[in-house]
Amino acid sequence: MDEKFIYDVRIRQRMIDKGLLTPEKLEEYEKSLSDLESQTETLPLEQPMRVAAEKDRS
């Protein structure tokens, strides 16, 4: 298993519950990550369900 797999946001609580990851180790890992926000681009995407709900309210 890839070592970084245990940090996957979709399964990290399961890994903590199984004792494969501690909250302290998770915090340490998150602090070690680089902040890449300045390298991102915002994409204006409509969310179909929100658009439909807004039309229903009109």
C-alpha positions, 0 to 999 in steps of 0.5 A: 500500500502506498504510504500516502494512501492513508492520508486520503481525505475519503478514508482518513477517518477509517485509517484513524479508527483502525489505528493506522493513522493518528490525528497527530501524524495527520496534522504533521503531514498536513503541515508538511504540505506546500501551499499551492493556492497561488498556482491555482486557477478558478474555473466558473462552473455551474452546478446543475442541481443549484441551477435547477433549484434556482429555476424552480424558485422563480 
